[in-house]
Amino acid sequence: MNKPKMTQSRALRLIKINRPENLLEASNLGLKLVHIGSGSYRKVYRVKDTDLVIKFPEAEDWSCDGKQHSKAEAARIKKLYKYKSLRPHLPKIYFHDPKSGVLVTKYYERYNKKRAEVGAYRCKDISWERGLICRMMEEMTGVAIWDLYDDNLRLDNNEVKFIDIAI
């Protein structure tokens, strides 16, 4: 008899109840994990047949504390989430175990500059980065500035200056 395909809700439930701390423990729960990356602090896996990513901290040594890195990441995302303009750019956290440092987020495809410059990523014919700056400035100050084109930017000692902010 074939096992049913893993659903996202079932995978999350298994993770939240059993709190796996490493690849072996997660695999023993029936989660099929595909390695998608590694950093200085963690190894990252996608849970097959879902849009979930699980980040396992690396073993601690003198230069690396993956648990602390995960804790800091979760705290920063939570803190930044209060800004409406940043929310579309922050990853969704489904689960964080502060004890083990395991973090489960939504899977996102790799950043691609060309793809980021089209469609929903664009904002009033300026780059998504400049659009984000405009939305953040408006949210934080109440001042709307939507004229950050190259012609309206200058450099002063390697600092970008907005020279025309009438719109």
C-alpha positions as CSV (number, residue, x, y, z in Angstrom):
1,M,0.0,0.0,0.0
2,N,1.3,3.4,-1.0
3,K,1.8,6.0,1.7
4,P,0.0,9.3,1.1
5,K,2.0,12.2,-0.1
6,M,3.2,14.5,2.7
7,T,1.0,17.6,3.0
8,Q,2.3,20.9,4.3
9,S,-0.1,20.9,7.3
10,R,0.9,17.3,8.2
11,A,4.6,18.1,8.0
12,L,4.2,21.2,10.2
13,R,2.2,19.2,12.7
14,L,4.9,16.6,12.9
15,I,7.6,19.2,13.3
16,K,5.7,21.1,16.0
17,I,4.8,18.0,18.0
18,N,8.1,16.2,17.7
19,R,10.6,19.1,17.5
20,P,13.3,17.4,15.5
21,E,16.7,18.8,16.2
22,N,18.6,17.4,13.2
23,L,18.3,15.8,9.8
24,L,18.1,12.2,11.2
25,E,15.3,13.0,13.6
26,A,13.3,14.8,10.9
27,S,13.8,11.9,8.5
28,N,12.7,9.4,11.1
29,L,9.3,11.3,11.3
30,G,8.8,10.5,7.6
31,L,9.8,13.9,6.3
32,K,11.7,13.7,3.0
33,L,14.2,16.4,3.1
34,V,16.2,17.8,0.1
35,H,19.4,19.8,0.9
36,I,19.1,23.3,-0.7
37,G,21.9,25.1,1.0
38,S,24.3,25.7,3.8
39,G,25.7,28.7,5.6
40,S,28.1,29.4,8.3
41,Y,25.5,28.6,10.9
42,R,23.0,26.2,9.5
43,K,22.1,23.6,6.9
44,V,18.9,24.2,5.0
45,Y,16.5,21.6,3.6
46,R,13.2,21.8,1.7
47,V,10.5,19.4,2.9
48,K,9.6,17.5,-0.2
49,D,6.1,18.0,-1.6
50,T,5.6,21.2,0.5
51,D,6.6,24.9,0.5
52,L,8.5,24.4,3.8
53,V,12.2,25.0,4.6
54,I,13.7,23.6,7.7
55,K,17.0,25.1,9.0
56,F,19.1,23.0,11.4
57,P,21.9,24.8,13.3
58,E,25.4,23.4,12.8
59,A,27.2,22.0,15.8
60,E,28.5,24.8,17.9
61,D,32.2,25.6,18.0
62,W,34.2,28.7,19.0
63,S,33.2,30.7,16.0
64,C,29.6,29.5,15.3
65,D,26.4,29.4,17.3
66,G,23.6,28.3,15.0
67,K,21.0,28.4,17.8
68,Q,21.8,32.0,18.6
69,H,21.8,32.8,14.9
70,S,18.3,31.3,14.5
71,K,17.0,33.1,17.6
72,A,18.4,36.5,16.3
73,E,16.8,35.9,12.9
74,A,13.4,35.1,14.3
75,A,13.5,38.1,16.7
76,R,14.5,40.5,13.9
77,I,11.8,39.3,11.6
78,K,9.2,39.7,14.4
79,K,10.5,43.2,15.1
80,L,10.5,44.3,11.5
81,Y,7.1,42.8,10.8
82,K,5.5,45.8,12.6
83,Y,6.4,47.9,9.5
84,K,3.7,47.3,6.9
85,S,6.0,48.3,4.0
86,L,8.5,45.5,5.0
87,R,6.0,42.7,5.4
88,P,6.0,41.6,1.8
89,H,9.8,41.2,2.0
90,L,10.0,39.2,5.2
91,P,9.9,35.4,5.2
92,K,7.0,33.6,6.8
93,I,8.1,31.8,10.0
94,Y,5.9,28.7,10.7
95,F,7.9,27.4,13.6
96,H,10.9,28.3,15.7
97,D,12.3,26.2,18.6
98,P,14.5,28.5,20.7
99,K,15.9,25.5,22.6
100,S,17.3,23.7,19.5
101,G,17.5,26.6,17.1
102,V,15.4,24.9,14.5
103,L,13.6,27.3,12.2
104,V,10.8,26.4,9.7
105,T,10.0,29.0,7.1
106,K,8.2,29.2,3.7
107,Y,10.3,28.1,0.7
108,Y,11.1,30.9,-1.7
109,E,12.8,30.6,-5.0
110,R,16.3,32.1,-5.4
111,Y,16.6,35.8,-6.0
112,N,17.0,36.7,-9.7
113,K,17.6,40.4,-10.5
114,K,15.9,40.1,-13.9
115,R,12.8,38.5,-12.5
116,A,12.7,41.0,-9.6
117,E,12.5,43.9,-12.1
118,V,9.2,42.8,-13.7
119,G,5.6,42.4,-12.7
120,A,4.5,42.8,-9.1
121,Y,8.0,43.5,-8.0
122,R,8.1,46.8,-9.8
123,C,6.8,50.0,-8.2
124,K,5.9,53.0,-10.3
125,D,8.6,52.3,-12.9
126,I,11.4,52.3,-10.4
127,S,13.4,49.3,-9.1
128,W,11.9,47.2,-6.3
129,E,14.7,48.4,-4.0
130,R,13.8,52.1,-4.6
131,G,10.1,51.2,-4.3
132,L,10.8,49.7,-0.9
133,I,12.7,52.8,0.2
134,C,9.7,54.9,-1.0
135,R,7.2,52.8,0.9
136,M,9.3,52.8,4.1
137,M,9.8,56.5,4.0
138,E,6.1,57.1,3.6
139,E,5.2,54.7,6.4
140,M,7.8,56.0,8.8
141,T,7.5,59.7,8.1
142,G,4.2,60.2,6.4
143,V,6.0,61.9,3.5
144,A,5.4,60.2,0.1
145,I,8.3,60.4,-2.3
146,W,7.9,58.5,-5.6
147,D,10.4,60.2,-7.8
148,L,13.6,58.3,-7.1
149,Y,14.7,58.0,-10.8
150,D,18.4,58.0,-11.7
151,D,18.1,61.6,-12.9
152,N,17.0,62.6,-9.4
153,L,19.8,61.0,-7.5
154,R,23.4,62.3,-7.0
155,L,26.4,61.2,-5.0
156,D,28.2,63.1,-2.3
157,N,31.2,61.3,-0.8
158,N,29.7,58.0,-1.9
159,E,26.3,58.8,-0.2
160,V,23.2,58.9,-2.4
161,K,21.3,62.2,-2.2
162,F,17.7,62.7,-3.3
163,I,17.9,65.9,-5.2
164,D,14.3,66.1,-6.5
165,I,11.6,64.8,-4.2
166,A,8.6,66.9,-5.2
167,I,6.5,63.9,-6.3
